[in-house]
Amino acid sequence: MEILTREVALAYREKARALPYNGAQDIGQRRALRLELQARCGGTELEAVNILNGNNIDDYCTKHLARARAEGAAVAQGAARRQKARRGRREWY
């Protein structure tokens, strides 16, 4: 899954603007765009709809970046713990 960046969000916003006006309803091509954005970046339905409508884009990008950093830190911390545990083990042959 890709991290939601401002460039990705604005690209989807422009794609949504290019669609014929339907009152911002989540139907047809607009729904397909929303599902594509959700699959690509892993956001919720509400986030994707708001991005397509141009609302709260910066907030969602910040949220996704913070989540990615937290997951990266957790992975790094877990690897350090495993490495430390391996160093403490003594293997007897």
Summary of the structure (lengths in Angstrom):
residues: 93
radius of gyration: 19.9
end to end distance: 43.7
largest distance: 73.4
contacts: 215
relative contact order: 0.14
helix: 73%
strand: 0%
